[in-house]
Amino acid sequence: MNHVDDMISDILRKAGGYVDHRHDRGGPTKFGITQRTLSAYLGRTVSVREIHDLPESMAGDIYAHNYYFKPKIDRLPTAIQPFIFDCAVNHGPRRAVRFVQTVCNEAGCQPPLAVDGDLGPKTAAAAEWAETTFGPAFLNALLTERRNFYRRIVVRQPSQDVFLVGWMNRLNAFAPVTA
């Protein structure tokens, strides 16, 4: 397997099978793929049954195309790709890239980045600079940015508190190992 396949396998393992939780704003999912996402991918409205029957291979294809290559996550430093890919899957690619842009700006990248969710050459270069300059501290800052994002979700929508422990466990799985 290659780097992308490993990341996709990890996402699929975490997402699990079919879920239809009454508080999940995404509605029914399988392997973390929502009805809206599958509809967009196929170019037509899909039924809940089609979500239920979604093959794992198609979910993997959707992840590779929509959440890794299309948003250009592959242009980021390898060390942060698994985390940002997971963010893209969980929050959407633009939000994931905004995490990178915000943290790079907070770290003092020059010139400052527009926090627009577009992963262009300036964002890729700033992320490379931050990774080279700060090493694992860059990933830790990204973890903090996402942790704070989750907490803001729960403050705005208390019904989402039911997911907070799981979200934090998902986030903490990416914490760098320290000696």
Secondary structure, DSSP 4 states (H G I P E B T S, - for coil): --HHHHHHHHHHHHH-SEE--TT-TT-SEETTEEHHHHHHHHTS---HHHHHT--HHHHHHHIIIIIIITTTGGGS-TTTHHHHHHHHHHH-HHHHHHHHHHHHHHHT-SSPPP-SS---HHHHHHHHHHHHHHTHHHHHHHHHHHHHHHHHHHHH-GGGGGGHHHHHHHHHTTPPP--
